[in-house]
Amino acid sequence: MSDIQRLSKKHPILKPWDIETIVSTFNSLELDANRGLDQRHLVAGVQKIEPERQYDDIRSALKKVEVSRQGMVELDEFVVAILREGDKAGRPGAAVGGAKAAPAARAFEGITSDRAYERRTILQSRQNASSAHTINEDEREEFTNHINFALDGDKDIGYRLPIDPHTMQIFDEARDGLILSKLINYSTPETIDERVLNRGRKLSPFQVTENNNVVINSAKAIGCSVVNIGSQDLAEGREHLLLGLIWQIIKIGLFANIDIKLHPELFRLLEDGETLDDLLKLSAEAILLRWFNYHLARAGWHRRVSNFSGDIKDSENYTVLLSQLVPGQCNRDALHERDLMERAEMVLQSADRIGCRRYVSPKTIVNGNPKLNLAFVAHLFNTHPCLDPLEEDTVDRAELDEFLFRDQYDREARAFALWLNSLNVDPFVNYLFEDIKDGLILLQAFDKIFPGSVNWKRVNNRTPLMRFKQIENTNMVVDLGKEHRFSLVGIQGADITDGVPTLVLAIVWQLMRANIIQTLASLASHGREITDADMVKWSNQVVSSSGGQSPPIRSFGDQALSSGRYLLDVLNGMKPGIVDPQLVTAGRTEEDMKLNAKYAISIARKMGATIFLLPEDIVEVKPKMILTFIGSLMAIRH
């Protein structure tokens, strides 16, 4: 029986010539070997038959279809996606190209019309259940604009841009992991070695999973919270999860330069009686508010901002900020405009004159969207910080130099902070030595690694804590470490509260190592504690059993590790063929070593490993960090 005959029996509401048109159109599309159409090309296919049908209407119809292959649409599913609700139910209504049946009324909080429901609510249906998630239409539009701007001209995905910001297209384009990988590298350059990505117009489900493994594990490595987000969620285009992840990636890029190491002049934001340590405790959002208020004060303005929502809705503070940053191109004329939308538009015209009309619209200013206004202010800071440089030989400069001396521990501290954040501790760890001073973060970590170990009734948790209360907590941290046989000779709670770098790193490292060892012990058949020697032995066996060229190592401090070739041999031993030998350098120069190390890290993430070390940690042979790398590989192997 031909497709036309079969479909005529299955869908009697359709005329034979309609079915013939659908079948011939489908067959003319770019299909895979199993006659499947990539979901990303569904809209173009349907619009060949119904040119006036909108992207989101087609996409919504597909979400109600049970597809047999993830990410692919077969002929029968293509027909169902074309049919209207009224057609499928056998009720009167046009067939191909007919009028759309009116949607039923919706009763969702904050959604006042059918159109708002269709535009702002995502239905996720499964065989026996469905759920609804709302997304912010303005945020989706501006994040899509950011992606179009950031990735324009990219050699691998440039042909897929621009993405229509007024539709849900971004969620379909992001499914294969390529756009998200590129976005991560735009926000934090060189995080992903793009040589490991699977590229092309037709990727298999397995290749998509590999790409999304890279996305998830790289997002963790730059500080995103990806708890309860997996590669499958990305491949399925889960809109609310994708939008949240995209925002985190964009925000990390926007905040990258809000750093006193890059902008020592941020020292000027200290208030009376504060020290540099007080500034380091602040989140990037809080520093931006300080910066905003600093310029409002310099402008002699009577108002201050404490948020990126209510305090900016009337555009007055924006008007004064812009006129203070670039007085030659921005003025205060908008203050005389009574209409809030018109005033906001005047602010954005001023922003446009200095190349900063991004992330917000008059509507999102007047509505006080906190994410988009935060992005706008961060962009202003990144392009026009306008802070006077610090003078040499001053007390301020001396205090800053002392901080920069501590920066020698920054790489290790960064990795440990990311690891703590991966445990979903609260609040988020921004600067390790400051954020663990009250002991609460470390106590949470102990309780997650050794459940029930912390007696929370004894913990002081009403922040902010006086110093003696902080020390009571950090003494408890030290006691817990000793109970679990940590080496803490000479370490007291006060050392943690004082942020002594070497001692803080010592205890956090032992917590991280305990987490790795405990995970491996739970996965091992014998259940005993895994030692460093066991991990070295395992990696040597993987290399030798697969015919790797690297000689065995004696420890994770073995200088032979610096070339990166040994770690690549371990990866190839775990999954033969995953390492392309043509991309592996001899590892004789520092540049070649770094290329190998970067390649190894991205392959490990592609295989599903959570990796926090940097290429420099491999090149410089940092034993602790290399242990975490091998430990993560052992965990996914088991």
C-alpha positions as CSV (number, residue, x, y, z in Angstrom):
1,M,0.0,0.0,0.0
2,S,1.4,3.4,-1.0
3,D,1.9,6.2,1.5
4,I,-1.0,8.1,-0.1
5,Q,-3.4,5.2,0.2
6,R,-2.4,4.5,3.8
7,L,-2.7,8.1,4.9
8,S,-6.0,8.5,3.2
9,K,-7.4,5.7,5.3
10,K,-5.8,7.1,8.4
11,H,-6.9,10.7,7.9
12,P,-10.2,10.6,5.9
13,I,-10.8,14.3,6.6
14,L,-7.9,15.0,4.1
15,K,-8.6,15.0,0.4
16,P,-6.4,12.7,-1.8
17,W,-4.8,15.6,-3.5
18,D,-4.0,17.2,-0.2
19,I,-2.2,14.0,0.9
20,E,-0.4,13.8,-2.4
21,T,0.9,17.4,-1.9
22,I,2.0,16.6,1.7
23,V,3.8,13.4,0.7
24,S,5.6,14.9,-2.3
25,T,6.6,17.9,-0.3
26,F,8.0,15.8,2.5
27,N,9.9,13.6,0.1
28,S,11.5,16.7,-1.4
29,L,13.0,17.8,1.9
30,E,16.4,16.9,3.2
31,L,15.7,13.5,4.9
32,D,18.1,11.1,6.6
33,A,18.7,7.5,5.5
34,N,15.6,6.4,7.5
35,R,13.3,9.0,5.8
36,G,13.3,11.3,8.8
37,L,13.3,15.1,8.9
38,D,15.4,17.0,11.4
39,Q,12.9,18.9,13.7
40,R,14.8,22.1,13.1
41,H,13.7,21.9,9.4
42,L,10.1,21.1,10.1
43,V,8.9,24.7,10.0
44,A,10.3,25.3,6.6
45,G,8.7,22.1,5.3
46,V,5.3,22.9,6.6
47,Q,5.5,26.5,5.3
48,K,6.1,25.1,1.8
49,I,2.5,23.8,2.1
50,E,1.1,26.6,4.3
51,P,3.2,29.7,3.6
52,E,1.2,31.8,6.1
53,R,1.5,29.5,9.0
54,Q,3.6,30.9,11.8
55,Y,6.7,29.3,13.4
56,D,5.3,29.0,16.9
57,D,2.0,27.5,15.6
58,I,3.9,24.7,13.8
59,R,6.1,24.2,16.8
60,S,3.2,24.0,19.1
61,A,1.5,21.4,16.9
62,L,4.6,19.2,16.9
63,K,4.8,19.3,20.7
64,K,1.5,17.4,20.7
65,V,2.8,14.7,18.4
66,E,4.4,11.6,19.8
67,V,7.6,11.3,17.7
68,S,9.2,7.9,17.3
69,R,12.7,9.2,17.1
70,Q,14.1,12.0,19.2
71,G,14.7,15.2,17.2
72,M,13.4,13.6,14.0
73,V,10.0,13.8,12.3
74,E,8.7,11.0,10.0
75,L,6.0,11.2,7.4
76,D,3.1,10.3,9.6
77,E,4.2,12.8,12.2
78,F,4.6,15.4,9.5
79,V,1.0,15.0,8.5
80,V,-0.2,15.2,12.1
81,A,1.8,18.4,12.6
82,I,0.1,19.9,9.5
83,L,-3.4,19.0,10.6
84,R,-5.4,21.4,12.8
85,E,-7.0,20.4,16.1
86,G,-10.4,20.5,14.5
87,D,-9.3,18.3,11.6
88,K,-7.8,15.6,13.9
89,A,-11.0,15.4,15.8
90,G,-13.1,15.1,12.7
91,R,-14.9,18.3,13.3
92,P,-15.7,20.7,10.4
93,G,-12.7,22.8,9.3
94,A,-10.5,23.3,6.4
95,A,-7.8,20.8,5.6
96,V,-4.4,21.8,4.3
97,G,-4.1,25.6,4.7
98,G,-7.4,25.9,6.4
99,A,-8.5,28.3,9.2
100,K,-7.2,27.7,12.7
101,A,-9.7,26.5,15.2
102,A,-10.1,28.9,18.2
103,P,-8.1,27.7,21.2
104,A,-9.9,27.0,24.4
105,A,-9.7,29.5,27.2
106,R,-6.8,29.1,29.6
107,A,-6.8,29.7,33.3
108,F,-3.2,30.3,34.3
109,E,-2.0,32.8,36.9
110,G,-0.6,35.9,35.2
111,I,-1.8,34.8,31.7
112,T,-4.8,36.9,30.7
113,S,-5.5,35.9,27.1
114,D,-5.2,32.9,24.7
115,R,-2.5,34.8,22.8
116,A,-0.5,35.3,26.0
117,Y,-0.9,31.7,26.8
118,E,0.4,30.5,23.5
119,R,3.3,33.0,23.5
120,R,4.4,32.6,27.2
121,T,3.5,29.1,28.3
122,I,5.3,26.0,27.4
123,L,3.4,22.7,27.5
124,Q,5.5,19.6,28.1
125,S,3.4,16.5,27.4
126,R,4.2,12.9,28.1
127,Q,2.1,9.8,27.6
128,N,0.6,9.9,31.1
129,A,1.3,13.4,32.3
130,S,1.8,17.0,31.3
131,S,3.1,20.1,33.0
132,A,3.3,23.8,32.2
133,H,6.2,26.2,32.6
134,T,6.0,30.0,31.9
135,I,8.9,31.7,30.2
136,N,9.5,35.4,29.8
137,E,8.9,36.5,26.2
138,D,11.1,39.6,26.6
139,E,14.0,37.7,28.0
140,R,13.8,35.1,25.2
141,E,13.8,37.9,22.7
142,E,16.8,39.7,24.1
143,F,18.8,36.6,24.8
144,T,18.3,35.6,21.2
145,N,19.4,39.0,20.0
146,H,22.6,38.5,22.2
147,I,23.3,35.2,20.5
148,N,22.8,36.6,17.0
149,F,25.2,39.4,17.9
150,A,27.8,37.2,19.6
151,L,27.9,34.4,17.1
152,D,27.4,36.3,13.9
153,G,29.8,35.0,11.2
154,D,30.8,31.9,13.1
155,K,32.3,29.4,10.7
156,D,30.3,26.4,12.0
157,I,26.9,27.9,12.7
158,G,26.8,31.3,11.0
159,Y,24.5,29.9,8.3
160,R,21.9,29.3,11.0
161,L,21.8,32.9,12.1
162,P,20.1,35.2,12.6
163,I,17.6,33.3,14.7
164,D,14.1,35.0,14.8
165,P,13.9,36.6,18.3
166,H,10.1,36.8,18.1
167,T,9.6,33.0,17.9
168,M,10.6,29.9,19.9
169,Q,13.2,29.1,17.3
170,I,16.1,29.5,19.7
171,F,15.0,26.5,21.7
172,D,15.1,24.3,18.5
173,E,18.4,25.6,17.3
174,A,20.0,25.0,20.8
175,R,19.1,21.3,20.9
176,D,22.3,20.0,19.3
177,G,24.7,21.8,21.7
178,L,26.6,23.8,19.1
179,I,25.1,27.2,19.8
180,L,25.4,26.7,23.5
181,S,29.0,25.6,23.2
182,K,29.8,28.6,21.1
183,L,28.0,30.9,23.6
184,I,30.1,29.5,26.5
185,N,33.3,30.2,24.5
186,Y,32.0,33.8,23.8
187,S,31.4,34.4,27.5
188,T,34.5,32.6,28.8
189,P,37.0,32.3,25.9
190,E,38.8,28.9,25.4
191,T,36.6,27.0,27.9
192,I,35.8,24.4,25.2
193,D,38.2,23.0,22.7
194,E,35.9,23.2,19.7
195,R,37.8,20.4,18.0
196,V,35.9,17.9,20.1
197,L,32.4,19.2,18.9
198,N,30.4,17.2,16.5
199,R,29.4,19.5,13.7
200,G,27.3,19.3,10.6
201,R,23.7,19.6,9.4
202,K,22.8,16.0,10.3
203,L,23.9,14.8,13.8
204,S,22.9,11.5,15.2
205,P,21.3,11.4,18.7
206,F,24.5,10.0,20.1
207,Q,26.5,13.0,18.6
208,V,24.0,15.4,20.0
209,T,24.3,13.8,23.5
210,E,28.1,14.2,23.3
211,N,27.8,17.9,22.4
212,N,25.4,18.4,25.2
213,N,27.7,16.6,27.6
214,V,30.3,19.2,26.7
215,V,27.8,22.0,27.3
216,I,26.7,20.8,30.7
217,N,30.1,20.0,32.1
218,S,31.7,23.2,30.6
219,A,28.8,25.3,32.0
220,K,29.7,23.8,35.5
221,A,33.3,24.7,34.9
222,I,32.6,28.4,34.3
223,G,30.3,28.6,37.4
224,C,26.8,27.9,36.1
225,S,24.4,26.0,38.4
226,V,23.2,23.1,36.3
227,V,21.5,21.0,39.1
228,N,18.7,19.0,37.6
229,I,19.7,19.8,34.0
230,G,21.0,16.9,31.8
231,S,22.1,16.5,28.2
232,Q,18.7,14.9,27.5
233,D,16.9,18.0,28.6
234,L,18.9,20.1,26.2
235,A,18.3,17.6,23.3
236,E,14.6,17.7,24.0
237,G,14.6,21.5,23.9
238,R,13.1,22.0,27.4
239,E,12.4,25.7,27.1
240,H,12.5,26.8,30.7
241,L,15.7,25.0,31.4
242,L,17.4,26.2,28.2
243,L,16.3,29.8,28.9
244,G,17.7,29.6,32.4
245,L,21.0,28.1,31.2
246,I,21.4,30.7,28.4
247,W,20.9,33.5,31.0
248,Q,23.5,32.1,33.3
249,I,26.1,31.8,30.4
250,I,25.3,35.4,29.2
251,K,25.5,36.7,32.8
252,I,28.9,35.1,33.4
253,G,30.3,36.8,30.3
254,L,28.9,40.1,31.4
255,F,30.3,39.8,34.8
256,A,33.8,38.6,33.7
257,N,35.3,42.1,33.9
258,I,33.8,43.1,37.2
259,D,37.0,42.0,38.9
260,I,39.4,44.1,40.9
261,K,42.3,42.4,39.3
262,L,41.1,43.8,35.9
263,H,39.8,47.0,37.3
264,P,41.8,48.1,40.3
265,E,39.9,51.3,40.3
266,L,36.9,49.4,41.7
267,F,38.7,50.2,45.0
268,R,37.0,53.6,44.7
269,L,33.7,52.0,45.4
270,L,34.6,51.3,49.1
271,E,32.5,53.2,51.6
272,D,33.8,54.9,54.7
273,G,35.3,52.4,57.2
274,E,35.4,49.5,54.7
275,T,38.4,47.5,53.6
276,L,39.2,45.6,50.4
277,D,37.9,42.5,52.1
278,D,34.5,44.1,52.4
279,L,34.4,44.8,48.7
280,L,35.4,41.2,47.9
281,K,32.4,39.9,49.8
282,L,30.1,41.6,47.4
283,S,28.5,39.8,44.5
284,A,28.9,41.3,41.0
285,E,25.3,42.6,41.2
286,A,26.1,44.4,44.4
287,I,29.2,45.9,42.9
288,L,27.2,47.2,39.9
289,L,24.8,48.8,42.2
290,R,27.7,50.5,44.1
291,W,29.1,51.6,40.7
292,F,25.7,53.0,39.7
293,N,25.3,54.9,42.9
294,Y,28.9,56.2,42.8
295,H,28.1,57.9,39.6
296,L,24.8,59.2,40.8
297,A,26.5,60.7,43.8
298,R,29.3,62.2,41.6
299,A,26.5,63.8,39.5
300,G,25.0,65.4,42.5
301,W,21.7,63.5,42.1
302,H,19.5,63.0,45.2
303,R,18.4,59.4,44.4
304,R,20.1,56.0,44.8
305,V,19.3,52.5,43.4
306,S,19.1,49.4,45.5
307,N,17.8,47.0,42.8
308,F,17.5,46.6,39.0
309,S,13.7,46.7,39.0
310,G,11.6,49.3,40.9
311,D,14.4,51.8,41.2
312,I,14.9,52.2,37.5
313,K,11.3,52.0,36.2
314,D,10.9,55.7,35.8
315,S,14.2,56.1,33.9
316,E,15.3,59.1,35.9
317,N,18.3,57.3,37.4
318,Y,19.3,55.9,34.0
319,T,19.1,59.5,32.5
320,V,21.5,60.8,35.2
321,L,23.9,57.9,35.0
322,L,24.3,58.2,31.2
323,S,24.7,61.9,31.3
324,Q,27.4,61.4,34.0
325,L,29.3,58.7,32.1
326,V,29.3,60.4,28.7
327,P,28.2,64.1,29.2
328,G,29.2,65.0,25.7
329,Q,26.7,62.6,24.1
330,C,24.0,62.1,26.8
331,N,22.0,64.8,28.5
332,R,19.2,65.0,31.1
333,D,16.4,66.1,28.7
334,A,14.5,62.9,29.4
335,L,13.8,64.2,32.9
336,H,11.3,66.7,31.4
337,E,9.3,64.0,29.6
338,R,6.2,62.8,31.6
339,D,5.3,59.8,29.6
340,L,7.4,56.8,31.1
341,M,7.6,54.9,27.8
342,E,8.7,58.0,25.9
343,R,11.2,58.8,28.7
344,A,12.6,55.3,28.5
345,E,12.9,55.6,24.7
346,M,14.9,58.8,25.2
347,V,17.2,57.0,27.6
348,L,17.8,54.3,25.0
349,Q,18.4,56.8,22.3
350,S,21.2,58.2,24.5
351,A,22.5,54.7,25.0
352,D,22.5,54.2,21.3
353,R,24.7,57.2,20.8
354,I,27.4,55.6,22.9
355,G,26.9,52.1,21.4
356,C,25.0,50.6,24.3
357,R,21.5,50.1,23.2
358,R,21.3,46.4,24.1
359,Y,19.3,44.0,26.3
360,V,16.4,46.4,27.2
361,S,13.5,48.1,25.5
362,P,11.3,50.9,26.7
363,K,8.8,48.2,27.9
364,T,11.3,46.2,29.9
365,I,12.6,49.4,31.5
366,V,9.2,50.5,32.5
367,N,8.2,47.0,33.6
368,G,11.4,46.7,35.6
369,N,12.6,43.4,34.3
370,P,15.5,42.7,36.7
371,K,17.6,40.4,34.5
372,L,17.5,42.5,31.4
373,N,18.2,45.7,33.3
374,L,21.0,44.0,35.1
375,A,22.5,43.0,31.7
376,F,22.1,46.6,30.5
377,V,23.9,48.1,33.5
378,A,26.7,45.4,33.2
379,H,27.1,46.4,29.6
380,L,27.4,50.0,30.5
381,F,30.1,49.2,33.1
382,N,32.0,47.0,30.6
383,T,32.1,49.7,28.0
384,H,32.2,52.9,30.1
385,P,33.4,52.2,33.7
386,C,34.6,55.8,34.1
387,L,36.4,55.3,37.4
388,D,39.6,57.3,38.0
389,P,42.8,55.1,38.3
390,L,44.4,54.6,41.6
391,E,47.6,56.6,42.3
392,E,50.8,54.8,43.0
393,D,52.4,54.9,46.5
394,T,49.1,55.3,48.4
395,V,47.6,53.2,51.2
396,D,44.9,52.0,48.8
397,R,47.4,50.8,46.3
398,A,49.4,49.0,49.1
399,E,46.3,47.2,50.2
400,L,45.5,46.2,46.7
401,D,49.0,44.9,46.1
402,E,48.7,42.7,49.2
403,F,45.5,41.2,47.7
404,L,47.1,40.6,44.4
405,F,49.9,38.8,46.2
406,R,47.3,36.4,47.4
407,D,46.2,35.9,43.8
408,Q,48.9,33.3,43.4
409,Y,46.4,30.9,44.9
410,D,43.6,32.1,42.6
411,R,43.5,29.1,40.2
412,E,43.2,26.5,42.9
413,A,40.7,28.6,44.8
414,R,38.7,29.0,41.6
415,A,38.5,25.3,41.1
416,F,37.5,24.6,44.7
417,A,34.8,27.3,44.6
418,L,33.3,25.8,41.4
419,W,33.4,22.4,43.1
420,L,31.6,23.8,46.1
421,N,29.0,25.4,43.9
422,S,28.4,22.1,42.1
423,L,27.3,20.7,45.5
424,N,24.5,23.3,45.3
425,V,25.7,25.2,48.5
426,D,23.9,28.4,49.4
427,P,24.9,31.1,49.0
428,F,26.9,30.8,45.7
429,V,30.6,31.0,46.3
430,N,32.2,33.9,44.4
431,Y,35.5,34.4,46.2
432,L,36.5,31.4,48.2
433,F,38.6,33.0,51.0
434,E,35.9,35.4,51.8
435,D,32.8,33.4,51.3
436,I,33.8,30.5,53.6
437,K,34.8,32.7,56.6
438,D,31.7,32.0,58.6
439,G,32.0,28.3,58.1
440,L,28.4,27.8,56.8
441,I,29.4,26.8,53.3
442,L,32.0,24.3,54.5
443,L,29.4,22.8,57.0
444,Q,27.0,22.4,54.1
445,A,29.7,20.6,52.1
446,F,30.5,18.3,55.0
447,D,26.8,17.5,55.4
448,K,26.4,16.7,51.7
449,I,29.5,14.5,51.6
450,F,28.9,12.9,55.0
451,P,25.2,13.0,55.4
452,G,24.1,13.6,59.0
453,S,27.6,14.6,60.2
454,V,26.6,18.2,61.1
455,N,24.5,18.9,64.1
456,W,22.7,22.0,62.8
457,K,21.2,22.8,66.1
458,R,24.7,23.8,67.3
459,V,25.5,25.9,64.1
460,N,25.3,29.7,64.2
461,N,23.4,30.5,61.0
462,R,21.7,33.9,61.5
463,T,23.9,36.0,59.2
464,P,25.7,38.3,59.4
465,L,27.7,36.7,62.2
466,M,30.0,38.3,64.7
467,R,33.6,37.1,64.5
468,F,33.4,34.9,67.6
469,K,30.2,33.2,66.2
470,Q,32.0,32.6,62.9
471,I,34.9,31.0,64.7
472,E,32.5,28.7,66.6
473,N,31.4,27.5,63.2
474,T,34.8,27.1,61.7
475,N,36.0,25.3,64.8
476,M,33.2,22.9,64.2
477,V,34.5,22.5,60.6
478,V,38.0,21.6,61.9
479,D,36.5,19.1,64.4
480,L,34.5,17.4,61.6
481,G,37.7,17.2,59.5
482,K,39.6,15.5,62.3
483,E,36.7,13.1,62.8
484,H,37.0,12.1,59.1
485,R,40.8,11.7,59.4
486,F,41.8,14.9,57.5
487,S,45.3,16.1,58.0
488,L,44.8,19.4,59.9
489,V,47.9,19.8,62.0
490,G,48.2,23.4,63.1
491,I,44.8,24.5,61.5
492,Q,42.3,26.2,63.8
493,G,38.9,27.6,63.0
494,A,40.3,31.2,63.3
495,D,42.6,30.4,60.3
496,I,39.5,29.8,58.1
497,T,37.7,32.9,59.4
498,D,40.9,34.9,58.7
499,G,41.0,33.5,55.2
500,V,44.6,32.2,55.5
501,P,45.0,31.0,51.9
502,T,47.2,27.9,52.4
503,L,45.2,26.6,55.3
504,V,41.8,27.3,53.7
505,L,43.0,25.5,50.5
506,A,44.2,22.6,52.6
507,I,40.9,21.8,54.2
508,V,38.8,22.4,51.1
509,W,41.1,20.2,49.1
510,Q,40.7,17.4,51.6
511,L,36.9,17.8,51.4
512,M,37.0,17.6,47.6
513,R,39.3,14.6,47.7
514,A,36.9,12.9,50.3
515,N,34.0,13.5,47.9
516,I,35.9,11.9,45.0
517,I,37.1,8.9,47.1
518,Q,33.7,8.4,48.5
519,T,32.1,8.4,45.1
520,L,34.6,5.9,43.7
521,A,34.2,3.6,46.8
522,S,30.4,3.6,46.3
523,L,30.9,2.6,42.7
524,A,33.6,-0.1,43.2
525,S,32.5,-3.7,43.7
526,H,34.7,-4.2,46.8
527,G,33.4,-1.0,48.4
528,R,36.7,-0.2,50.1
529,E,38.3,3.2,50.2
530,I,40.2,4.1,47.0
531,T,43.8,5.4,47.5
532,D,45.9,7.7,45.3
533,A,48.0,4.6,44.4
534,D,44.8,2.8,43.3
535,M,44.0,5.7,41.0
536,V,47.5,5.8,39.5
537,K,47.4,2.0,39.0
538,W,44.0,2.2,37.3
539,S,45.1,4.9,34.9
540,N,48.3,3.0,34.0
541,Q,46.3,-0.1,33.3
542,V,43.9,1.8,31.0
543,V,46.8,3.2,29.0
544,S,48.7,-0.1,28.7
545,S,45.7,-2.3,27.9
546,S,44.7,-0.1,25.0
547,G,48.2,0.1,23.5
548,G,48.8,3.7,24.5
549,Q,52.3,5.0,23.8
550,S,52.8,6.8,27.1
551,P,55.0,5.1,29.7
552,P,53.4,4.5,33.2
553,I,53.5,7.3,35.7
554,R,54.6,6.9,39.3
555,S,52.3,9.5,40.8
556,F,50.2,12.5,39.9
557,G,53.2,14.7,40.3
558,D,55.1,12.9,37.5
559,Q,56.5,15.5,35.2
560,A,55.7,13.3,32.2
561,L,52.1,14.5,32.7
562,S,52.9,18.0,31.6
563,S,52.7,17.2,27.8
564,G,49.1,16.1,28.2
565,R,49.7,13.0,26.1
566,Y,49.4,10.6,29.0
567,L,45.9,11.9,29.8
568,L,44.9,11.7,26.2
569,D,46.0,8.0,26.2
570,V,43.8,7.4,29.3
571,L,40.8,8.9,27.5
572,N,41.5,6.9,24.3
573,G,41.9,3.8,26.4
574,M,38.5,4.4,28.0
575,K,36.8,4.9,24.6
576,P,39.0,3.9,21.7
577,G,38.9,6.4,18.8
578,I,37.6,9.4,20.8
579,V,41.1,11.0,20.5
580,D,42.0,12.1,17.0
581,P,45.8,11.4,16.8
582,Q,46.2,14.2,14.1
583,L,45.1,16.7,16.8
584,V,47.7,15.6,19.3
585,T,50.9,17.5,19.4
586,A,54.4,16.2,20.4
587,G,54.0,18.3,23.6
588,R,57.5,19.6,23.6
589,T,56.8,23.4,23.8
590,E,54.5,25.0,26.4
591,E,52.1,26.0,23.6
592,D,51.8,22.4,22.4
593,M,51.4,21.1,25.9
594,K,48.6,23.5,26.5
595,L,46.8,22.5,23.3
596,N,47.0,18.8,24.4
597,A,45.7,19.7,27.9
598,K,42.8,21.7,26.5
599,Y,41.9,18.9,24.1
600,A,42.0,16.4,27.0
601,I,39.7,18.5,29.2
602,S,37.1,18.9,26.5
603,I,37.2,15.2,25.6
604,A,36.6,14.3,29.2
605,R,33.6,16.6,29.4
606,K,32.3,15.2,26.1
607,M,32.4,11.7,27.8
608,G,30.4,13.1,30.7
609,A,33.0,13.9,33.3
610,T,32.8,17.0,35.5
611,I,36.2,18.7,35.2
612,F,37.2,21.8,37.1
613,L,41.0,22.0,36.4
614,L,42.4,24.3,33.7
615,P,45.0,23.4,31.0
616,E,47.6,25.2,33.0
617,D,47.1,22.8,35.9
618,I,48.1,20.0,33.6
619,V,51.1,21.8,32.0
620,E,52.4,22.8,35.4
621,V,51.6,19.3,36.9
622,K,49.4,20.3,39.8
623,P,49.0,16.8,41.5
624,K,45.8,17.7,43.4
625,M,44.1,18.9,40.3
626,I,45.3,16.0,38.1
627,L,43.9,13.6,40.8
628,T,40.5,15.2,40.4
629,F,40.7,14.7,36.6
630,I,41.5,11.0,36.9
631,G,39.0,10.6,39.7
632,S,36.2,12.0,37.5
633,L,37.2,9.6,34.7
634,M,37.1,6.7,37.1
635,A,33.6,7.7,38.2
636,I,32.2,7.7,34.7
637,R,34.0,4.5,33.8
638,H,32.4,2.7,36.7
